[in-house]
Structures are given as C-alpha cells and as structure tokens.
C-alpha cells in the first residue's frame, strides 16, 4: 500500500485511546451505578445534567466501535 491509502499512525493511536476511554467510562460507570449506586467521569456529568442511565451503555458502545475501527485499521496495514 502506498502512503496515501494508509491512515497515519497518530490517527490510529488516537482512535485506540478514545476507544479505551469511552469503553471504560461508559461500561465502567454502568457497572458501578448498578453495583454501588454511583457513577463517574463523563457518565456522572451526563447524569447530573439529567441524561437517562442508558446513556452509559451508549458511551460504552461508542468506545467499543472505536476499538473495533482501530483494530480494523491496525490489521489492515
């Protein structure tokens, strides 16, 4: 593959980082909310703003999709 068709490594690293952060924030907050009745991070801020609890799972799913996209781009190289 030539340089124009492969994504820059920085973009793939950023996708990995964003995926991990969103997955941990979303799924981790959903677990702590169910287990201990408290949330943290982005999900806690959304809860304080009145966003429903299922938003934690949406954040986690966005993180999982970002991780899958990063994995695809890494393997495709």
Residue frames relative to the residue before (quaternion, step in Angstrom):
aa qw qx qy qz dx dy dz
X 1.0000 0.0000 0.0000 0.0000 0.00 0.00 0.00
X 0.3883 -0.7163 0.5215 0.2535 3.51 -1.02 0.69
X 0.7183 -0.4835 0.3020 0.3989 3.50 -1.28 0.28
X 0.6465 0.5451 -0.3279 0.4211 3.59 1.05 -0.61
X 0.7205 0.4383 -0.2609 0.4697 3.61 1.07 -0.55
X 0.6642 0.4658 -0.3268 0.4848 3.63 1.14 -0.29
X 0.4577 -0.6857 0.4844 0.2928 3.60 -0.93 0.83
X 0.5652 -0.5940 0.4346 0.3725 3.59 -1.07 0.59
X 0.5799 -0.6126 0.4108 0.3459 3.56 -1.06 0.73
X 0.6037 0.5690 -0.3605 0.4263 3.58 1.05 -0.67
X 0.6540 0.5103 -0.3172 0.4597 3.59 0.96 -0.81
X 0.6544 0.4958 -0.3168 0.4750 3.59 0.98 -0.78
X 0.6423 0.5116 -0.3255 0.4687 3.60 0.98 -0.78
X 0.6432 0.5113 -0.3181 0.4729 3.57 1.02 -0.77
X 0.6350 0.5219 -0.3231 0.4691 3.58 1.05 -0.72
X 0.6176 0.5246 -0.3334 0.4818 3.61 1.04 -0.77
X 0.6807 0.5009 -0.2897 0.4493 3.57 0.84 -1.00
X 0.6697 0.4876 -0.2999 0.4730 3.58 0.88 -0.92
X 0.6421 0.5338 -0.3269 0.4426 3.58 0.97 -0.79
X 0.6681 0.4875 -0.3008 0.4748 3.57 0.90 -0.89
X 0.6661 0.5105 -0.3129 0.4448 3.58 0.87 -0.91
X 0.7019 0.4576 -0.2818 0.4674 3.58 0.83 -0.93
X 0.6383 0.5222 -0.3362 0.4548 3.60 0.97 -0.74
X 0.6778 0.4738 -0.2948 0.4787 3.59 0.89 -0.89
X 0.6626 0.5049 -0.3112 0.4574 3.58 0.91 -0.88
X 0.7250 0.4550 -0.2587 0.4477 3.58 0.81 -0.96
X 0.7540 0.3780 -0.2185 0.4908 3.57 0.60 -1.13
X 0.6347 0.5335 -0.3306 0.4508 3.60 1.02 -0.73
X 0.6725 0.4834 -0.2993 0.4738 3.55 0.95 -0.82
X 0.6220 0.5301 -0.3437 0.4626 3.59 1.05 -0.70
X 0.6572 0.5014 -0.3083 0.4709 3.58 1.00 -0.82
X 0.6885 0.4648 -0.2979 0.4704 3.61 0.84 -0.89
X 0.6136 0.5336 -0.3526 0.4631 3.60 1.08 -0.60
X 0.6863 0.4737 -0.2853 0.4723 3.58 0.93 -0.87
X 0.7330 0.4464 -0.2387 0.4544 3.58 0.94 -0.88
X 0.8425 0.1708 -0.0417 0.5092 3.57 0.76 -1.06
X 0.5069 -0.6936 0.4049 0.3131 3.59 1.23 0.06
X 0.6758 0.4256 -0.3101 0.5158 3.58 1.15 0.50
X 0.2103 -0.7621 0.5959 0.1414 3.56 -1.18 0.47
X 0.1987 -0.7879 0.5723 0.1103 3.58 -1.25 0.25
X 0.8131 0.3251 -0.2138 0.4329 3.53 -1.34 0.26
X 0.8408 -0.1064 0.1168 0.5177 3.51 -1.09 -0.86
X 0.6604 0.5200 -0.3126 0.4423 3.57 0.91 -0.88
X 0.6294 0.5252 -0.3383 0.4622 3.61 1.02 -0.72
X 0.6506 0.5041 -0.3160 0.4719 3.58 0.99 -0.78
X 0.6525 0.5029 -0.3139 0.4720 3.57 1.01 -0.77
X 0.6297 0.5263 -0.3306 0.4660 3.58 1.02 -0.76
X 0.6500 0.5119 -0.3139 0.4658 3.59 0.98 -0.84
X 0.6784 0.4718 -0.2836 0.4866 3.58 1.15 -0.60
X 0.6021 -0.6133 0.3373 0.3841 3.60 1.27 0.01
X 0.4167 0.6898 -0.4831 0.3422 3.59 1.24 0.29
X 0.5217 -0.6665 0.4235 0.3229 3.65 -0.89 0.83
X 0.6858 -0.5403 0.3328 0.3564 3.55 -1.27 0.49
X 0.6073 0.5734 -0.3653 0.4110 3.61 1.09 -0.56
X 0.4978 0.6539 -0.4300 0.3739 3.60 1.24 -0.21
X 0.5491 0.6008 -0.3959 0.4252 3.62 1.16 -0.51
X 0.6858 0.4798 -0.2806 0.4698 3.55 0.91 -0.92
X 0.6103 0.5349 -0.3501 0.4678 3.59 1.09 -0.63
X 0.6394 0.5131 -0.3202 0.4747 3.59 0.98 -0.84
X 0.6588 0.5036 -0.3023 0.4701 3.58 0.96 -0.85
X 0.6514 0.5087 -0.3153 0.4663 3.58 1.01 -0.79
X 0.6117 0.5272 -0.3469 0.4769 3.59 1.05 -0.69
X 0.6463 0.5141 -0.3102 0.4709 3.57 1.01 -0.79
X 0.6515 0.5082 -0.3134 0.4680 3.57 0.98 -0.82
X 0.6450 0.5081 -0.3177 0.4742 3.59 1.01 -0.76
X 0.6388 0.5125 -0.3261 0.4722 3.58 1.01 -0.75
X 0.6428 0.5098 -0.3209 0.4732 3.59 1.03 -0.75
X 0.6474 0.5057 -0.3211 0.4712 3.58 0.99 -0.75
X 0.6441 0.5104 -0.3197 0.4716 3.59 1.01 -0.78
X 0.6507 0.5038 -0.3151 0.4727 3.58 1.00 -0.81
X 0.6376 0.5190 -0.3210 0.4702 3.58 1.00 -0.79
X 0.6440 0.5220 -0.3165 0.4611 3.57 0.95 -0.86
X 0.6927 0.4702 -0.2872 0.4653 3.58 0.87 -0.91
X 0.6380 0.5207 -0.3294 0.4618 3.58 1.10 -0.66
X 0.6899 0.4714 -0.2786 0.4735 3.58 0.90 -0.92
X 0.6241 0.5738 -0.3283 0.4165 3.57 1.05 -0.78
X 0.5531 0.6222 -0.3939 0.3896 3.60 1.12 -0.55
